[in-house]
Amino acid sequence: MLLLYTVKLTDYIVFAPEITMANVNLSRMTVEALMDLRERVDGLLSERRAELEQQLERMAVVSGRRVVRGGRSALKGRKVPPKYRSPSGETWAGRGAKPRWLVDAIKRGKKLEDFLIDKSARKGRRKRRSKR
């Protein structure tokens, strides 16, 4: 028999780290008894999952944020205007690894600031309003 006991702290339920099970020899149990045990374990697991989901929802409401599974960065995939331009016209936005043309030029003694694109000359994108 699977025994779970809980300690209630404020609104969140914390399960004890120790889950004890009576000494049961599964090889001596009948098929019906094993199926019954499986159903009870499945029931307890689904109850625990429901409790955890409720806790997550309460935490999201308290913090004012939405809980998103598998979320990724809000900036991932966003295009930004270039900040640096080579004499041959290649550009770099300043994100990620430095391009080879810039690394080679810096090795030859140039400075990163030499390749900055003048902000007034840059075609700036209009700031978009957040959809949130």
N, C-alpha and C positions, 0 to 999 in steps of 0.2 A: 504494500500500500504506500502510495506517495503522499508524504505529509508536507504541507506548506503552511507556514505561519507568517503573519504580517505584523509590521509595526507601523502605525499611522503617524506620520509627521506632517503637520499642517494639512495640505490637500493632497499630498503625494504619498503613495503607498510604496514602501520599501520592503522587498522580500529579503528574507534572511539569506546570507550567503550559503548556508548549509541546507541542503535538501536531503532529508533522510528517507530511506526506504527500508521497510522491514526485510529481514532476510528471507527471500523467496527464491526457491529453486525453480526457475522457469522451465527447465527440462522436464520437471515432474508435473507441470500443470496441464490440464486438458486444453484442447483447442478452444472450447467455449470460454474457459476461464481466461485464456490468453486474449481472445477477442474482446471480452469484457474489460480486461485491463487496458487494452489498446484504446477502447472507446473512452474510458475514464481519463487516460492521459491526454488524448486528443481534446476532450472537453476542457480539461484544466489549462492546456496550452492556448486554446482559443479564448478562454476567459482572461488569461494573462495578457494576451495580445490586445484584447479590447480595452483592458485597463491601461495598458501602456499607450495606446492610441488616444485615449481620453486625456491622459496626462500630457501628451504632446500638444493636443489641442488647447488645453488650459494654459500651458506654458506659452504657446503662440499668442493667445489672447492677452496674457499678462505682459509679455514683452512687446506686443504690438506688431509682431512680424508674422509672416506666413511661413509655415514649415514646408520646405520644398525638398523632395527626395531627389538626389542626384543633381542638385543645382550646380550651375557653373558660374563663372565670373560674369558679371554684367558687362565687362569690357571686352570679353573674348569675341573676336570676329569683327570688332568695330574698326572702321577705317579712320585714320587720323591724317591730317595734312603733313606733308614732309617738312622737316626742320633743316635738313642738310642737303646740299646739291653739289655734285662734282662738276668740274669744268666741262666734262663730256655730257652732262645732263642727267646723270643717274641721281636718284634721290633716296633719302633714308629718313624715316619718321622719328628715329631716336629710340625705337623699341627693339628689343631682341639683340642679337649679336650684331656687332659692327660689320658692315659689308667690306669685302676685300679691298675695294678701291679706297675706302677710307683708312683701313689699317695700313695699306701700302703707303699712302700719302703721309700718315702720321709717322711712319718709320723713316721717311725721307726728310722729316723735320718740320712738316706743316703742323698747324694746331687745329683742333676740332672747331674752334671759333672761326677759322678761315672759311669754313664751308657752310656756315649758318646762312639760312635764307632770311633776308630782311623781312620782318613781320609786316611792314606796310606793303611790300611787294607780293607777299603771299596771298593767294586767293583763299581767304578765310571762309569757313563754312558758317552758316548761320546756326546759332545755338538752337537746338530743338527743345521743345517743351517735353518734360517727362510725362509719360502716359500714366504714371501711377497717381 
